Amino acid sequence: MLKIWNLNKARRLLLDPAIHEEFTRLKNLVEEKEKELKEKQDTISALSFTPQSKMGKMLMAKCRTLQEENEEIGNLASEGKMHELAMQLALQKSQNAELRSQFEGLHKHMEGLTNDVERSNEMALILQEKLEEKDQEIERLKNVAQQKSVIEEEKTDSAPIQKVRDEEMIDGETNN
């Protein structure tokens, strides 16, 4: 019965808001002090750390293990990176070879076009010379035709004059 009475008394006390607030404050204070205590103990442990102490040996072993793991991970990463770089290099080489072959094909095509252009230029020069020769011949034939025309005109113009002269001669002979 005493236990029940103490239990009831404790419940009544906890139900009292002022006591409950004080109890919560003290509980938070205890937790805070425990944290401080833990930090102080860690600080003391850190200050008294030596590689030969029990804690030091454990930490050194853990550091070695972590270092080995880091090296393994680094090797794996570098192997992966090396493999990736090798793949990229192989890809670049194949693209390079393809571009080189395309360039050579274009170069050959350009040489062919250059030869075609040179032949075309030569043909154009030959045709231009022939055209100039024909133009000169046309000019010569025009001159010849013009001279014939002038001669014909002179003949037609001089024909009545000649006729008049011939008639004058005939008349002059009959008068004599």
Secondary structure, DSSP 8 states (H G I E B T S, - for coil): -HHHHHHHHHHHHHHSHHHHHHHHHHHHHHHHHHHHHHHHHHHHHHHT--TTSHHHHHHHHHHHHHHHHHHHHHHHHHHHHHHHHHHHHHHHHHHHHHHHHHHHHHHHHHHHHHHHHHHHHHHHHHHHHHHHHHHHHHHHHHHHHHHHHHHHHHHHHHHHHHHHHHHHHHHHHHH-
